[in-house]
Amino acid sequence: MISRSEMIVQLIQYGHPKDTLEQMQTSDLESLFKQNSKTRISEYLESLKQNEPVEIAAEDNANFIDREMQNIYYAISGEEINFQRLYEAIEKIFDQYDLNETIELVLSQSSDKRYRQMTQITEIAYRAYQEALLAEIERLCEFYPPQERFEQMKFYSSKRGDVVFLRKSIQTMRFQSNQESFSRIAQQKFSIIHDYYPEMMYESYEEYYENDEEKDEIINRIMALTGAYKRVQLKTKKFQVLKHMESVLLKDKEREKEEKALIKQYVKRVGEAIAQEDELMFGEIIKEALKVLDERDVQYIVEHFDISSSPLILQRFNIIMRDNRPK
């Protein structure tokens, strides 16, 4: 139970005269404190009812999809992908379409050869888009008490898969009267727990007060996998983002290991076919390699040998590579 002196301090903050409070019996002081607490909690609950958020209609832009589809086409139609233009277009499509719909739209502009790559790029862009939405929500909660901001972000992070909900939440929160209302409600909630139920502070905001040992562990693992990030940079990222980064890095490392093994294997087999001057065997090996390796890797394998001195092998290689490219 809160002490007599703490009750007096709290009641003074809410307009009760100090002299009167100090002269009161402890039992009367406790009664006044409970009544004051009940009034403030009632005011808080009433504010939740009365402050219904003002919703904002989504912007209507019927032509935007055609424009962004065209941007995607130009970004990936050349020999080199214009990644900046591609990511910008995909992000704009996410404003009105979910992940699966966006993948379908992107693939409709892509060659078969790039289907897997475009799918991965869209999925990565989606993760980045989710984090951008969450970052905007966190910015809109900047005036909340830190503990309440943490709780809000925990809730919205749990909804990261529902980007429609996140977008609508941002639209609602951006409206000025809603910002003021939400901030006031968050302050009231925190104040009630802090002032009247201090023993519940840790229970109510447990994760906020917990240390980030698990986060440090995953950061250590990421830094062991790549030197592309600094610790201070990773510290700013959410735990789920770090988990996703680690997963992608592990998959990339495993894929790189598999590719090196395959390249080594095909270098040996291509060398044997060239040594035997067997253009048919050489052609079958190249076709097989193109099914499991990128074209640049196959080019790298063949560059180990001088096939210009074997016209039939050179001709077969050029025909296979030409036929492999998108029509």
C-alpha positions as CSV (number, residue, x, y, z in Angstrom):
1,M,0.0,0.0,0.0
2,I,1.2,3.5,-0.8
3,S,2.5,5.4,2.2
4,R,0.8,8.4,3.9
5,S,3.5,10.9,2.6
6,E,3.2,9.5,-1.0
7,M,-0.6,9.9,-0.9
8,I,-0.3,13.5,0.2
9,V,2.2,14.2,-2.6
10,Q,-0.1,12.7,-5.2
11,L,-3.2,14.5,-3.9
12,I,-1.4,17.9,-3.8
13,Q,-0.6,17.4,-7.5
14,Y,-4.3,17.2,-8.2
15,G,-5.3,20.4,-6.4
16,H,-5.9,19.4,-2.8
17,P,-4.4,21.9,-0.3
18,K,-1.3,20.6,1.6
19,D,-2.3,22.0,5.0
20,T,-5.7,20.3,4.9
21,L,-4.2,17.0,3.8
22,E,-1.5,17.0,6.6
23,Q,-4.2,17.5,9.2
24,M,-6.4,14.6,8.0
25,Q,-6.5,11.2,9.8
26,T,-4.8,8.5,7.8
27,S,-8.1,6.6,7.3
28,D,-9.7,9.8,5.9
29,L,-6.7,10.4,3.7
30,E,-6.9,6.9,2.3
31,S,-10.6,7.4,1.6
32,L,-9.9,10.6,-0.3
33,F,-7.0,9.0,-2.2
34,K,-9.3,6.1,-3.3
35,Q,-12.0,8.5,-4.3
36,N,-9.6,10.6,-6.3
37,S,-8.2,7.4,-7.9
38,K,-11.7,6.2,-8.8
39,T,-12.5,9.6,-10.3
40,R,-9.4,9.7,-12.5
41,I,-9.9,6.1,-13.7
42,S,-13.5,6.9,-14.6
43,E,-12.3,10.0,-16.5
44,Y,-9.8,7.8,-18.3
45,L,-12.4,5.2,-19.3
46,E,-14.8,8.0,-20.3
47,S,-12.1,9.5,-22.5
48,L,-11.7,6.1,-24.3
49,K,-15.4,6.1,-25.1
50,Q,-15.7,9.8,-26.2
51,N,-12.5,10.0,-28.2
52,E,-13.5,7.8,-31.1
53,P,-10.8,8.3,-33.8
54,V,-11.6,10.3,-36.9
55,E,-11.1,8.2,-40.0
56,I,-9.7,9.6,-43.2
57,A,-10.7,8.4,-46.6
58,A,-8.0,6.7,-48.6
59,E,-6.7,8.7,-51.6
60,D,-8.3,7.6,-54.9
61,N,-5.7,7.3,-57.6
62,A,-7.0,5.0,-60.3
63,N,-4.1,5.5,-62.7
64,F,-1.3,4.9,-60.2
65,I,-1.1,1.1,-60.8
66,D,-0.5,1.5,-64.5
67,R,2.3,4.0,-63.9
68,E,4.0,1.8,-61.3
69,M,3.7,-1.3,-63.5
70,Q,5.4,0.6,-66.2
71,N,8.2,1.6,-63.8
72,I,8.7,-2.0,-62.9
73,Y,8.9,-3.0,-66.5
74,Y,11.5,-0.4,-67.3
75,A,13.4,-1.2,-64.1
76,I,13.9,-4.9,-65.0
77,S,13.7,-5.1,-68.8
78,G,17.4,-4.2,-69.3
79,E,20.5,-6.3,-68.8
80,E,21.0,-4.7,-65.4
81,I,18.1,-4.2,-62.9
82,N,17.5,-0.6,-61.8
83,F,17.0,-1.6,-58.1
84,Q,16.1,1.9,-56.8
85,R,13.4,2.3,-59.4
86,L,12.1,-1.2,-58.8
87,Y,11.9,-0.9,-55.0
88,E,10.2,2.5,-55.2
89,A,7.5,1.1,-57.6
90,I,7.0,-2.0,-55.5
91,E,6.7,0.1,-52.3
92,K,4.0,2.3,-53.9
93,I,2.0,-0.8,-55.0
94,F,2.1,-2.0,-51.4
95,D,0.1,1.1,-50.5
96,Q,-3.0,-0.6,-52.0
97,Y,-2.1,-4.3,-52.5
98,D,-1.0,-7.1,-50.3
99,L,2.2,-9.2,-50.7
100,N,0.8,-12.0,-52.9
101,E,-1.1,-9.5,-55.2
102,T,2.1,-7.4,-55.5
103,I,4.2,-10.5,-56.4
104,E,1.7,-11.4,-59.1
105,L,1.9,-7.8,-60.5
106,V,5.7,-7.8,-60.5
107,L,5.9,-11.2,-62.1
108,S,3.6,-10.1,-64.8
109,Q,6.3,-7.7,-66.0
110,S,9.2,-10.2,-65.5
111,S,10.7,-12.9,-67.7
112,D,10.5,-16.5,-66.6
113,K,14.3,-16.5,-65.9
114,R,13.8,-13.8,-63.2
115,Y,10.7,-15.2,-61.5
116,R,12.5,-16.5,-58.4
117,Q,14.7,-13.3,-58.1
118,M,11.7,-11.0,-58.5
119,T,9.7,-13.0,-55.9
120,Q,12.6,-12.7,-53.4
121,I,13.1,-9.0,-54.1
122,T,9.3,-8.3,-53.6
123,E,9.4,-10.3,-50.3
124,I,12.4,-8.3,-49.1
125,A,10.7,-5.1,-50.1
126,Y,7.6,-6.2,-48.2
127,R,9.6,-6.7,-45.0
128,A,11.2,-3.3,-45.5
129,Y,7.7,-1.8,-46.1
130,Q,6.3,-3.3,-42.9
131,E,9.2,-1.8,-40.9
132,A,8.7,1.6,-42.5
133,L,5.0,1.5,-41.5
134,L,6.0,0.5,-37.9
135,A,8.6,3.3,-37.8
136,E,6.0,5.8,-38.8
137,I,3.6,4.5,-36.1
138,E,6.5,4.8,-33.6
139,R,7.1,8.4,-34.7
140,L,3.4,9.2,-34.2
141,C,3.7,7.8,-30.6
142,E,6.7,9.9,-29.8
143,F,4.9,11.9,-27.1
144,Y,3.6,8.9,-25.3
145,P,5.4,7.9,-22.0
146,P,8.3,5.5,-23.0
147,Q,6.6,2.6,-21.4
148,E,3.3,3.2,-23.2
149,R,5.1,3.7,-26.5
150,F,6.9,0.4,-26.0
151,E,3.5,-1.4,-25.4
152,Q,1.9,0.3,-28.4
153,M,4.8,-0.8,-30.6
154,K,4.6,-4.3,-29.2
155,F,0.9,-4.4,-30.3
156,Y,1.5,-2.9,-33.7
157,S,4.5,-5.2,-34.3
158,S,2.3,-8.2,-33.7
159,K,0.1,-6.9,-36.5
160,R,3.0,-6.5,-39.0
161,G,1.4,-9.1,-41.3
162,D,-1.7,-7.0,-41.7
163,V,-0.3,-3.9,-43.5
164,V,-3.9,-2.7,-44.3
165,F,-4.5,-2.4,-40.6
166,L,-1.1,-0.6,-40.2
167,R,-1.9,1.8,-43.0
168,K,-5.3,2.6,-41.6
169,S,-3.9,3.1,-38.2
170,I,-1.3,5.6,-39.5
171,Q,-4.0,7.5,-41.4
172,T,-6.1,7.7,-38.3
173,M,-3.2,8.6,-36.0
174,R,-2.0,11.4,-38.3
175,F,-5.2,13.4,-37.9
176,Q,-4.4,16.2,-35.4
177,S,-7.3,15.7,-33.0
178,N,-6.6,12.0,-32.9
179,Q,-2.9,12.5,-32.1
180,E,-3.9,14.8,-29.2
181,S,-6.5,12.3,-28.0
182,F,-4.4,9.2,-28.2
183,S,-1.5,11.0,-26.5
184,R,-3.7,12.2,-23.7
185,I,-5.2,8.7,-23.1
186,A,-1.7,7.1,-23.1
187,Q,-0.5,9.7,-20.5
188,Q,-3.6,9.1,-18.4
189,K,-3.2,5.3,-18.4
190,F,0.5,5.6,-17.5
191,S,-0.2,8.2,-14.8
192,I,-2.9,6.1,-13.1
193,I,-0.6,3.0,-12.9
194,H,2.4,5.1,-11.8
195,D,0.5,7.1,-9.2
196,Y,-2.0,4.6,-7.8
197,Y,-0.6,1.2,-8.6
198,P,3.2,1.5,-8.5
199,E,3.6,-2.1,-7.6
200,M,2.1,-2.9,-11.0
201,M,4.6,-0.9,-13.0
202,Y,6.9,-3.8,-13.7
203,E,4.0,-6.2,-14.4
204,S,2.4,-3.7,-16.8
205,Y,5.6,-2.8,-18.6
206,E,7.7,-5.9,-18.0
207,E,9.2,-6.1,-21.5
208,Y,10.1,-2.4,-21.4
209,Y,12.2,-2.9,-18.3
210,E,13.8,-6.2,-19.4
211,N,17.3,-6.0,-20.8
212,D,18.1,-6.9,-24.4
213,E,20.5,-9.8,-23.9
214,E,18.7,-11.9,-26.6
215,K,18.9,-9.0,-29.0
216,D,22.7,-8.7,-28.3
217,E,23.1,-12.4,-29.0
218,I,21.4,-12.2,-32.4
219,I,23.5,-9.1,-33.3
220,N,26.6,-11.1,-32.5
221,R,25.5,-13.9,-34.8
222,I,24.7,-11.4,-37.6
223,M,28.1,-9.8,-37.2
224,A,29.8,-13.2,-37.4
225,L,28.0,-13.8,-40.7
226,T,28.7,-10.5,-42.3
227,G,30.8,-7.4,-41.9
228,A,28.3,-5.2,-43.7
229,Y,26.8,-3.8,-40.5
230,K,28.0,-1.9,-37.4
231,R,26.7,-2.9,-34.0
232,V,25.3,0.6,-33.4
233,Q,23.4,0.3,-36.6
234,L,21.9,-3.1,-35.7
235,K,21.0,-1.9,-32.2
236,T,18.4,0.5,-33.8
237,K,16.6,-2.4,-35.5
238,K,13.6,-4.3,-34.1
239,F,14.2,-7.9,-32.9
240,Q,12.0,-9.4,-35.7
241,V,14.0,-7.5,-38.3
242,L,17.2,-8.9,-36.9
243,K,15.7,-12.4,-36.9
244,H,14.8,-11.9,-40.6
245,M,18.2,-10.6,-41.4
246,E,19.9,-13.5,-39.8
247,S,17.6,-16.0,-41.6
248,V,18.4,-14.3,-45.0
249,L,22.1,-14.3,-44.3
250,L,22.1,-18.0,-43.3
251,K,20.2,-18.9,-46.4
252,D,22.6,-16.8,-48.5
253,K,25.6,-18.5,-46.9
254,E,24.2,-21.9,-47.5
255,R,23.3,-21.0,-51.1
256,E,26.8,-19.6,-51.6
257,K,28.3,-22.9,-50.2
258,E,26.1,-25.0,-52.6
259,E,27.0,-22.8,-55.6
260,K,30.7,-23.1,-54.9
261,A,30.4,-26.9,-54.7
262,L,28.3,-27.0,-58.0
263,I,30.8,-24.7,-59.8
264,K,33.7,-26.9,-58.7
265,Q,31.8,-30.0,-59.9
266,Y,30.9,-28.5,-63.3
267,V,34.4,-27.1,-63.9
268,K,35.6,-30.7,-63.6
269,R,32.9,-32.1,-65.9
270,V,33.2,-29.4,-68.5
271,G,37.0,-29.8,-68.6
272,E,36.6,-33.5,-69.2
273,A,34.1,-32.9,-72.1
274,I,36.5,-30.4,-73.7
275,A,39.5,-32.7,-73.3
276,Q,37.5,-35.4,-75.1
277,E,36.4,-32.8,-77.7
278,D,32.8,-34.2,-77.2
279,E,30.6,-31.2,-78.1
280,L,27.4,-33.2,-77.4
281,M,28.5,-34.1,-73.9
282,F,29.7,-30.5,-73.4
283,G,26.3,-29.2,-74.5
284,E,24.3,-31.5,-72.2
285,I,26.5,-30.5,-69.2
286,I,26.0,-26.8,-70.0
287,K,22.2,-27.2,-70.2
288,E,22.2,-29.1,-66.9
289,A,24.4,-26.4,-65.3
290,L,22.0,-23.6,-66.4
291,K,19.2,-25.3,-64.5
292,V,20.9,-25.0,-61.2
293,L,23.2,-22.0,-61.6
294,D,22.9,-18.4,-62.9
295,E,24.1,-17.6,-66.4
296,R,27.1,-15.6,-65.0
297,D,28.2,-18.7,-63.0
298,V,28.1,-20.8,-66.2
299,Q,30.1,-18.2,-68.0
300,Y,32.6,-18.2,-65.2
301,I,32.9,-22.0,-65.5
302,V,33.6,-21.9,-69.2
303,E,36.1,-19.1,-68.9
304,H,38.4,-21.6,-67.2
305,F,39.0,-23.1,-70.6
306,D,40.0,-21.8,-74.1
307,I,37.1,-23.1,-76.2
308,S,38.0,-20.7,-79.1
309,S,40.3,-23.4,-80.4
310,S,37.4,-25.9,-80.6
311,P,34.9,-24.4,-83.1
312,L,32.2,-27.0,-82.6
313,I,32.2,-26.6,-78.8
314,L,32.3,-22.8,-79.1
315,Q,29.4,-22.9,-81.5
316,R,27.3,-25.2,-79.3
317,F,28.0,-23.0,-76.3
318,N,26.9,-19.8,-78.0
319,I,23.7,-21.5,-79.3
320,I,22.8,-22.8,-75.8
321,M,23.4,-19.5,-74.1
322,R,21.4,-17.6,-76.8
323,D,18.5,-20.1,-76.5
324,N,18.6,-19.7,-72.7
325,R,18.0,-16.0,-72.7
326,P,14.4,-14.7,-72.5
327,K,12.8,-14.2,-75.8
